[in-house]
């Protein structure tokens, strides 16, 4: 609906109001409409999207697609894996509801014209194949398009450029609607159920500092800046409890220059040191991005310097990235261009890369003591010659000595994809108050909620954030519709 038409209608009635038009919100809207509810969806941008636009795969267990491809992913085993990874610090009923729903959701999406025939390991070493993608580079826009078409066909009213400002409640504490704003005009929507699907708060430095004291502005957020935690703030303003605040989906270090230099800096054959010139991890952690992020999070200034020599650079150009593209085939020639030298020199001119024949010069550029960096490199080179990393037991296939100048250093930052945690929910996606009782008519899903992920994102259950968005949206939509329709 256009902003002009909305501004003329100051009051709107609906059975269910969904706040947010990403994967969670769109799935919630379609699911509620599918059950017969009249649905209004509010999205502050000009169309469906959010971080969902970047999604390249979603989680599914025992799905029709996996059965077609002969992939065995029993939900029981995945549930136990997820709970063990989180050390049982999360709500097991939420995780079970998500995993149990996920296979059906893949079929639900395929019924809307999406074909999930690409279910690869996300990175080398990942043996649990839950990550559903398509032939498209990003599956998020494909899903959003299908859900939007279905929503429009079912009569969901989609209000874009419309920002929710307040969740309205009645005398008994249950929700009665939403107060929103469009083009400076107030819009009041009366409803018996509200679903919050506003994503995380990665675009709010204030909330990041509040909920994660270790956050530093040197960290790079790879999500969209307009995701500022409004849903979390609206929910807590009416008494919602919180859970899991401060958790970031950390990732492998990131170089904010060209993607080719970034890819090279994340290679397991490089040597990683912190700002003091000391090695701090097994570089094959690049295959476990969130655990890699944990290691970087402990380092001074949250910085990583990826070091390599001419020999390592030439080998990567010849063999391709061993980490591989997301879901791609690792070690494929051509994934790093032959003109990488030109890019490295250009990035050196911009100040993010140092190229030198002298490690002492590189140490000075880093701000590290030259003797510390040289000792680190000498020790690492000895490990490479012996074929055994005596510190971190790195896979010997990636133990390559740094002896052929020129030498390279790439300054990289800790990065994160999104935040998870916030509004406390139960397995029905009902929002809970401080007494762990549902706030009547209020539901939430996706990254704005807590209780389904521990303090480290479980990369082994690949596609979980996007998968939880769609599945929690469906569950919330179905339950909200059942409430208002008394079914």
N, C-alpha and C positions, 0 to 999 in steps of 0.2 A: 504494500500500500504506500502511496506517495506521501511525503511529509506534508504536502498541502492539504490532502484529504484528511490526514490525521489531525492537523491543527484546527480544522473546522469541527471535529468531533471530540469535544473535551472529555467526554465520558464514554467508556466502552465496557460492555459486559462480555465475559467469557467464562467457560467452566474452568479452564486451566490456563495460566500464564507461564510461559517459559522465558527466562531471562538469559540470553546468550544464544548465538547462532553458529556455534562450532559443531563438531561431531556429536557432543553430548546433547546440546540443545536441539539440534535438528532431529536426532534419534528420538528424544523425548517427545517432541511435537508430533512426529509421525506416529509413534506408539500410542500416545493418548488419543489422537484423532482416529486411529485404527480401531480403538475400542468404543468410539462413538462420542467422545468429548468434543466440545467446541473449544478450539485452541487459538491463543494469540501468542506470537513469539516476538520478543523485542531484541533488536540487535543494534548496537550503537554505531557500527560501521555501515557501509553501503550494501552489504550482502553477506551471505554465510561465509565463515572462514575462521578467523583467529589462527592460533598455532596449528589448527587442524589442516590448514592449507599446505603445511610442510610434511604431513604424515606420509611415510613411504611404505608402511606395513602395519597391520593390526593383529592382535593376538586372537587365536582361536584354538580350541581343544575339541577333538573328536568331531571335527567339522565335515560337511559333505565334501569339501575340497580335499581335505586330508585323506578321506576314504578313497576318493578317486585316484589319488596319487600313491596310495599304499603307505601312508605315513601314520604310525601308531602313536597317539598322544593321549593316553588314558587320563581323564580328569583327576582321578584319585592321586596318581603319582605327581602330577603337576601341583596339586593343592599341597601335598606334603613338602614338595621342593620349595614352594613359595613360603610356607610357614617356617620351615627350617632356616631359610635364608634370612627371614626377618626375626629369627629367634623367638617366635611366638609373641612378639610385641605388638602385633596387629590384631584386628578383629577377624577371627577365623570364619565367622559367618558371612562377612562381606566378601572375603576372598573366595569362599566356596560358591557363593551366589554368582559372582562374576565368572569364575571358571566354568561353572555348570551351564551358564547361559551362553557362553561364548561360541560354542559350536553351532547352536541354533541361530545365533545372530549372523554368522557367516552365511548360512542358508537364507536367512531373512534378507540380507543384502543381495545375495545372488538372485533372489526372486525379483529384485528390482533392476536386473540387467547387468550386474557386476560379476565378472568371472575371475575367481581367485585360483589361477593355475600356476602361480609362482610362489612356492613356499620353501625358500632356501634357508640354510644356516645364515645367521646375520653376519657373523665373522668367522674366520677359521677357528676351529676348536669348539664351536657351538654345535651340539649334537641334538638338542631339543628343537624340533622344527615347528614352531607355533606362529611364525611371522608370515602372515598372509599378505601377498601383494599381487599386483596385476602387471600387465605389460607396460603400463604407464609408469613414468619415473616416480611420480608422487601419486599415491592412491587416495590421499585425502580429498583433493578436488573432485575426483571421480565419485567418491561416496557422497560428498556434499551436493553435487549436482543431482544425483539420483534421489537423495532424500528431499531436496527442494522440490523436484518435480512431483514426487509423491505427496509432499505436504500441500502443494498448491492444488493437486487433484482432489485431495480430501477436504479442502476448504479451510486449511490453516491460514490464519491471517498473519502475514509476515510484515512486521513494522521495522523497517531499516532506518538508520540515522536516528534511532530512538534510544535514549539512555534511561534505564531504570534508576531511580533515585532513592526510593524507600519502599519497604514492604509494609503493607497496611495490615493491621490486626484489629480484632474486635474485643469486646469486653472479656470474653473467656480465654483470650490469648491465642486463638486460632487466626490464621491469615484470612484476610478479606479482599486482598487485591494488591495492586502495585501502583505507586505514583511514579510517573515517568516524565521525560521532557523531550520535546522535539522542536527544533528551530526556536528555542527560547520559550515555547508554549508548554504549559502544564497539561499532562494527559493522565487521567485517572482510569484505571482498569479494575473493575470489580470482578473477583473470581473466588472460587472456593478452594483452589489449590494453586500453589506457586512452585515452580521448579527452578532452582538456581543452577545455571550452567555457564558461569562466567569465566572459567579458566583460572589460572594462577595469578600471582602477584609479582611476576618477574620484572614487570615494567615499573615497579614502585621501589626506588632506592630506600624510601622511608620505611616501608614494611619489611624489606629485606634486612635492613639494619636492626629493626625492632625484633624480628623473629629469629634472625640468625646473626648473632653478634660477631661471628668470624667473617662475615661478608666484607669484602673490600671492593672499592670501585674499580680496581684494576681487573677484576673478573669480568668476563665478557658474557653477556646474556644473548643467546642466539634466537630468542623468541621475539614476539611483537611487543613494541613499547606501550601499546594502549591497554595491555592486560595489567591492571593495577589493583586487583583484589576487591573490586566494588561489591561483588556478591558476598564475600567474606564479611566485609564491613556492614552490609545491610543485614545479614543474618545475625551477627553478634549484637547489633543494635536492638534486636527484639528478643534477646535472651538465648541465642544458640550457643552451645558449648563448642569448644575447639579440640582438635586432636592432630598431632603430627606436624605442627607448625615448625617452619625452619628447614624442612627437607628440600633439597635441590636435586634435580636430576643432573648430577655432574657428568662431565664427559672428558674425553681425552683433551689434552692441552690444544690450544687453538692459536694459529698465527693469523692475525687480521690483515693479511696481504693477499697475495694470489693463492688460489686453491692448490696449485701445483707445489708451491713451497710449503704450504700447510700440510699437504699429503706426505711430502718427503720428511717433514719434521716429526710426523707421527709414526714413521716406519720403525719396526722393531730392531733393525740393524743399526740405528743411530744410538748415540750415548746421551743420556739425559742427566743434567746436573741442575742444581738449584742456584739461586743468586750468589751463594757463597762458593760455588765451584765444586760442590760435593754431590756425588751420585746418591740417589735416594730410592731407586726402585728397579725392578726387573722390567726392562723396556718392552717385553712382550705383554705387559699389562695393557698395551694399546688394543689388544683383542678383547679386553674386558673394560670398556670405557668408564663405567661408573666407579669401578674399583680403582682404576687409574686416577680418576678425579679425586678420590679420597686421599691417595698418596700425595697428589699435588697440593691438596688443601692444607696439608701440614707444613708446606715449605714457606720460607720467608717470601713475603710479597706475593705469594701465590704464583710465582713465575717458574718457568722451565726453560732451560737453554738446551736445544737439541743440537748436538755436535756430530759432525761427520767430516770425512776427508774426501779427496778427489776420487779415490777408489770406490768408496761406498756410494758416492753420488753417481758415478758411471755405472755401477752395478744396478742401481735402482732404475736408471734410465733404460738399461738393456733388458732387465727382467720384468719391470713393472712393479707396482706397489704390492708388497706382500700382505699388507693389511687389506688391500682390495677396497673397491667402492662398497657402499652399504649394500649388502646382499649380492655383491658382484664376485667374480672369480679372481682370487688373489694370484699374484705372480704372473700377470698378463702383460707382455710387452706392449708399449704404446700408451699405458695409463699415465706415464710421465713423459712430457714432450722432450724431444732431443735438444730443443733450444732452451733448456732449463737454465743454462749459464746466463743467458740474457735476463731472465727473470730474477735470478739471484743477484746479479749486479744492480738491477733496478731497485730491488728491495734493500740492498745495502746502501744505495744512495738515499733511500727514504729513512734509513736509520734502524730498521728492524732486523737486519742481517749483518754479520761481520765476516769478511773474507780476509784471511791473512796467512802468511807462512810461519807465524810465530804465535804460539799459544799464550805467551805473556801479553802480547798485544790484545788478544781476544779477552783475556782475563781483565785487563784494564778497561776494556769497553763494557764488560759485564759489571764491573765494580767489585770483582772478586780478587783475592790475594793470588798473585801469579804462582806462588809455590804450592798453594792448595790445589789449584786447577791442574798444574803439571803433575802433582802426586796422584790425583784422581785418574788422569789419563794414563800415566805410567802403570798404575795398578790394573786398570782395565785392559790395557794392551797385554799385560802378562797373563791375565785370565784368558784372553783370546788365543794367545800362543799355546797355552796349556789345554785349551778346549774345555775349560771348566770355570764357571763363574763362582768363585769361592764365597762371594757375598750373598748373591740373590738367586743363584742356580738358574740363570738364564739359559734358555734353549741354545745349545751350541751352534745350531744352524745360523743363528743371528749374531754370533760372536765374531765381529770383524774389527781388527785393529785399526786405529787411526794413525797412519804413518806416512801417508802420501800427501804432501801439500799441493795446492792450498787447502787450508782448513776452513771450516764453516761453522758458524754459530747462528742459530735462529732463536730470537726471543719470543717465547710463547706464553700465553696466559691461561689460567684456569678458566674454563667456560662451563656454562650450564644451559640446558635446553628449556627448562620450565621449573616451576615449583610444584610440589604436591603437598597435600596436607592443608588443614584449615577447619572447615565446618565439620562437626562431628555428626555422623550418620549411623544408621543401622543397616542391616542387609536388605531392607525394603527401600533404602535410600531416603528414609524419613529423617529429617533434621531433629537432633536431640537437644534438649535444654540442659541446664546444669544438674538436674536430677536424673539424667539419662532417660527422660520421657520424651516422646515425640511432640514437637510443636504441631498442633493440628493443621493439616493442609500444606505443610511446608516440606519440600523435598529438595535434594541437591545431588549432583553427580560430577564426575570428572575431576580435574586437577584442583578444584576449589575445596575438595573434601579430603578428610583424613581417615585413617583406620585401615586402609587397604595396602599400604606400602610402608616399609620400615624406613630406617634412617639412611639406607642406601638402596637406590632403585635396583630391583632385581633384573638385571640384563639377561639372565639365563631364561626367564620367561619373556621372550622377545615380543615386542609390540604391546606391552602391558598398558602404558599410559593411553595410547590411542584406543586400544581394545576396551579398557575400562571406561573411557569416555562414551563410546557407543553403547556398551552393555549397561552401564549405570544409567545412561539416558533412557534406554528402553525400559529398564526396571522402574525407574521413577515415573515415566510416562504412563506405564500400565497401572501402577498403583495409584497414581493421582487420579486417573480416569475412573478406576474402580471406586475410589472414595466419593467423587462428585456424582457419579451415576448410581451409587449405592449397589454396586455389583460385587 
